[in-house]
């Protein structure tokens, strides 16, 4: 079987959308930034590809028995890597070996490699030049195929055109067991990764950051710590600080970092060089330590804050570069002057004399045991123009939602008639 005939898709449809059309169960499994680089180039699926994506094992095994990798005439040897790559940007082929690995079809993988002569390290242009191993690790409980590829020489150090290794693939597709295995097998942990957007280079796919954003990946984070002692503490600090700025489920990871003393200190201005991605160099994090973030988060248990103060007592009165915030001022503003976080910081030596005027007034109100309503009045008195505008916006949104619940649109218009004709206005969609 050669690659001459088959399903042909031209721009601007992405490969992920085509996957979903062929097999709707696939669509929701593909995270952002994967299988979409073919928006700028067409690609082809042959009958073997389609039978694999549809999950037709018997048909795929039958067609794979006719597969011959040597008959592919649109591949060339990459001079730098020595691997087979597609050179026809106008008609790149989705390699069936990649799809069989992705769909968990072990027998098809073996037939394509053993009988068809496919290279286990071949890359596929429509899949961001990924290897079969990268596709195999996206699927949980896919050990048979992963073992087969590794035994036959799969290289775990290869990166795709967006500089992602098999480790990033496993993390993004929520396969922590495979990710942990890739770390122990020697996958590199770069300090930055491609974001999926050609105009923005961020840490979005940094392996360490991705593993730290979810407690389900804690063992992966621990494996990275063991296998890569060369990683700079700055990377741990940046990744830990970014976790605090997201709605991630990382309480156990944060607790483990505090126990190990990883990434707890502040990020200094001189450390953020031009070599780091732009979002790593955001000024809002300058001078802030992990203590600043933990003290300002009412969702985190107080024992984490207490352990952090014990680890980094020198940060208890540290002021951030932007805003001059201390852990105490952040705790008052975000957790409230009566909160357990404020009481703990004061008992550990936090200096209230350095507080801004607003936070100082709130703390004094709480210490004289004023009611919550009275404390709120103090807070309103010191509101900035930005805070006032934010409160007004929230009130406007709440009013609009209330009107929607009463069955009216915010502007007073009646809701559309489900028959396809709006009341008083003919619908352009239906005669």
Secondary structure, 3 states (H helix, E strand, C coil): CCCCCCEEECCCCCHHHHHHHHCHHHHCCCCCCCCCHHHHCCEEECHHHHHHHCCCHHHHHHHHCCCCHHHCCCEEECCCCCCEEECCCCCEECCHHHHHHHHCCHHHHHHHHHHCCCCCCCEEHHHCCEEHHHHHCCCCCCHHHHHHHHHCCCCCCCCCCCCCCHHHHHHHCCCHHHHHHHHHHCCCCCCCEEEEECCEEECCCCHHHHHHCEHHHHHHHHHHHHHCCCCCHHHHHHHHHHHHCCCCECHHHHHHHHHHCCCCCCECHHHCCCCCCHHHHCHHHECCCHHHHHHCCCCCCHHHHHHHHHHCHHHCCCCCCCCCCCHHHHHHHHHCCCCHHHHHHHHCCCCHHHCCHHHHHHHHHHHCCCCHHHHHHHHHHCCCHHHHHHHHHHHHHHHHHHHHHCCECCCCCECCCCCCCECCECCCCCC
